[in-house]
Amino acid sequence: MKEASWPEDAPHRLEEHVLTVVCGNTHLHWAVHMGKADRFTPNRYAVLASRKLNSARTPPVHKDELQDDPTSVLGRHLPKQAQSIVFGSESAPHRKETAVEVSAQRRIPVLSIYVVSTNKEHETGMQFLFTDVPARVFKLTARHFFTKEEGAYEGIGVDRVSALYACKETYPRRHCLVFDAGTAWTYSALNDKGHIVGGGIAPGVGARFRSMSDYCGNLPVIEHDTYHNVLQKNLEAKKAFPIFAMDTQNAMMTSVFSEIANQTRYLVKHFLNRAKAEAADGTKGKPIVAIEGGDAPFLRKVLDPDFSGVVESEPGTSMPVEEFEIEERRHLVHYGIGHLLDNNIAPEPTNPDDVLRELLNGTRIAKRFPLMISIAGDDIFRGSIMGVQPGTTVEEDIFDVRYDDGDSEQLDLTDVYDAFKLYLEVGEAVSGEKLKVDQLNKSVARMDEHLPKLKEDAQQRATAREEEAREQKEMDAKRKQGQAAKRGRPPSKATAAKKTRSVKDVSLQNRKTMYINKRIAKSFEVENGKAEIYFGTIDSITNHKEPFFWHVLYDDDDEEEFDEDDIIQALKLYQIHRADDPNARDTAPVAATAALKKTAASTVTATTGTTGKNGSGDVEMAERESSVSQVTEAGAAAQAPSATATAAAATTTTTTPTDPPPASS
């Protein structure tokens, strides 16, 4: 999971909602935040609902669910408050197509999600949930909230620092002590300068009961609902747990509650003494004691002068309640994230290039990829601009695009204009109908005034690119005319035009060498106009500058030069006729024909994966090389007539480069 970087990974100023997730020890805690106008505060409805109904807390993703459809799993884990944002309504079907359709209706189609977690498995699950949804998922760390100089020591929990950050922003220039009464019972302190002064960690109420039943012989298991109900009844009746209990359950509960109550009061007194000693002229108001977590109501009660009658008080002691303010603040971590986002969002741009970048970021686009079939059943692939890597000017920018099928690539401004123009023409393809953008996508309206400049810039670049391509085509034609024709006949017809998926991130050196020693096939006309297949090997590269050319030596010692399009077509043809190659190399059976078609199509388009800012593209290069290898070696397995080969083809599964990669942290 990518760590957020400011300001490029901050929410878009026009995003209406943002999701945050706190991965706790046992649950995922969700919150829906309003947009910039409301300073990214958690939605009041979501907060109140989660407090009363616990509906914003869901189980983490189980490892077995990672084999299911990601969007279906997302629907099971997403709280009701977020269902309408992702799927349109609480009752909408949890399908990829639904999520894509709804995203196109948002002003900013790409949804931003920020995750606070110290659990790698939960992070993997979170990344998996949003695999097929137009979304950006970022991880927040402790250093996002506080620097090392401000007290963020190595290993401090990011949930704890987020809660402290919320107090820092809500109660500026005041000493703050935060108790989190959850699975773990923690306390963390902040001085009036906004620096962390430290804290402590211990087992929570439930963990203490479980440890006694696990390690202390025949003691019973006291579940959360059991002790919570008993505690609530005692609070209402102001009946204290007896110090000297007469049954096992009360003996366990009085020990746990008395221990936590007395330790909490001791820590508060110690904190107050420190606050008095460190108080400066700029200190504003009394110290704050903030309490959050599932057992927060209990901690709040024990800070009353008489322990609220829940436990017997220590003789001769009192609580100086007049010296501090108590705040029971649920969802402090989410509030801390909201403050962080508001403080790091990029200011409104004034430079024309920055204005255009902001407008393009998050926009839906569409692009044609011949020989490939999209989820809509045609060759038009829709996607979203996920980020911008700025150049000196916007014309030199690189735009990161993620398609709805999970593939990614990088486009320049001209490509973006073409893709946006096509999207305006075709709209979204939903339920078999192509819905026009002016009926669906709010983001189009904000582009209208900028399209003339974008179009002018893009057309100038496109004209220059077309002229360059024309000159290169003439050079290629002259080069091929000088090549020896096979069997006295001219070479076969020109291959299909090169597809335009970007290869910006592919290492040039790897592109030069990845085809060497690959077997190929090519069709030539022989007598009476009949076609015959000839096999050969790519043995060297003859032109080391783009456009590259490779030398092919046929098995009958004839030779020819291929450009990259020629090679890809020859690899595809070899896939079909590999069984007829007398010099085929032995390889293990791979995929069935249906999977191979997708692999071949993916190879033709030279799909580029996301490498991140300043990425080297090494991973994508490996994928590209792997797909070429699959195309050249898969033909026999797909066409072999033997029962063994048929069974292998039926039972073997191949992952293609167009499949979404497994989620990772």
Stockholm file with secondary structure:
# STOCKHOLM 1.0

chainA/1-665         MKEASWPEDAPHRLEEHVLTVVCGNTHLHWAVHMGKADRFTPNRYAVLASRKLNSARTPPVHKDELQDDPTSVLGRHLPKQAQSIVFGSESAPHRKETAVEVSAQRRIPVLSIYVVSTNKEHETGMQFLFTDVPARVFKLTARHFFTKEEGAYEGIGVDRVSALYACKETYPRRHCLVFDAGTAWTYSALNDKGHIVGGGIAPGVGARFRSMSDYCGNLPVIEHDTYHNVLQKNLEAKKAFPIFAMDTQNAMMTSVFSEIANQTRYLVKHFLNRAKAEAADGTKGKPIVAIEGGDAPFLRKVLDPDFSGVVESEPGTSMPVEEFEIEERRHLVHYGIGHLLDNNIAPEPTNPDDVLRELLNGTRIAKRFPLMISIAGDDIFRGSIMGVQPGTTVEEDIFDVRYDDGDSEQLDLTDVYDAFKLYLEVGEAVSGEKLKVDQLNKSVARMDEHLPKLKEDAQQRATAREEEAREQKEMDAKRKQGQAAKRGRPPSKATAAKKTRSVKDVSLQNRKTMYINKRIAKSFEVENGKAEIYFGTIDSITNHKEPFFWHVLYDDDDEEEFDEDDIIQALKLYQIHRADDPNARDTAPVAATAALKKTAASTVTATTGTTGKNGSGDVEMAERESSVSQVTEAGAAAQAPSATATAAAATTTTTTPTDPPPASS
#=GR chainA/1-665 SS CEECCTTTTSCCTTCSEEEEEEECSSCEEEEEEECGGGTTCBCHHHHHHHHHHCTTEECCCCGGGGGSCHHHHHHHHSCHHHHHHHHSSTTSCCCHHHHHHHHHHSSSCSEEEEEEESCHHHHHHHHHHTTTSSEEEEEECHHHHCCTTTTCCTTCCHHHHHHHHHHHHHSTTSCEEEEEESSEEEEEEECTTSCEEEEEEEECHHHHHHHHHHHSTTCCCCCHHHHHHHHHHHHHHTCCBCSSCSSHHHHHHHHHHHHHHHHHHHHHHHHHHHHHHHCCTTCCSSCEEEEESTTHHHHHHHTSTTGGGSBCCCTTCCCCGGGSEEEECTTHHHHHHHHHHHHHSCCCCCSHHHHHHHHHTTCEEEEECTTCCCTTSSSEEEEEEEEEECCSSGGGCEEEEEETTSCEEEECHHHHHHHHHHHHHHCEEETTEEECHHHHCGGGGGGGGGHHHHHHHHHHHHHHHHHHHHHHHHHHHHHHHTSCCGGGSCCCCCCCCCCCCCCTTSCHHHHHHTTTTCEEEEEEECGGGCEEEEEEEEEEEEECSSSCEEEEEETTSCEEEECHHHHHHHHHHHHHHGGGCTTCCCCCCCCCHHHHHHHHHHHHTTCCCCCCTTCCCHHHHHHHHHHHHHHHHCHHHHHCCSHHHHHHHHHCCCCCTTSCCCCCC
#=GC SS_cons         CEECCTTTTSCCTTCSEEEEEEECSSCEEEEEEECGGGTTCBCHHHHHHHHHHCTTEECCCCGGGGGSCHHHHHHHHSCHHHHHHHHSSTTSCCCHHHHHHHHHHSSSCSEEEEEEESCHHHHHHHHHHTTTSSEEEEEECHHHHCCTTTTCCTTCCHHHHHHHHHHHHHSTTSCEEEEEESSEEEEEEECTTSCEEEEEEEECHHHHHHHHHHHSTTCCCCCHHHHHHHHHHHHHHTCCBCSSCSSHHHHHHHHHHHHHHHHHHHHHHHHHHHHHHHCCTTCCSSCEEEEESTTHHHHHHHTSTTGGGSBCCCTTCCCCGGGSEEEECTTHHHHHHHHHHHHHSCCCCCSHHHHHHHHHTTCEEEEECTTCCCTTSSSEEEEEEEEEECCSSGGGCEEEEEETTSCEEEECHHHHHHHHHHHHHHCEEETTEEECHHHHCGGGGGGGGGHHHHHHHHHHHHHHHHHHHHHHHHHHHHHHHTSCCGGGSCCCCCCCCCCCCCCTTSCHHHHHHTTTTCEEEEEEECGGGCEEEEEEEEEEEEECSSSCEEEEEETTSCEEEECHHHHHHHHHHHHHHGGGCTTCCCCCCCCCHHHHHHHHHHHHTTCCCCCCTTCCCHHHHHHHHHHHHHHHHCHHHHHCCSHHHHHHHHHCCCCCTTSCCCCCC
//
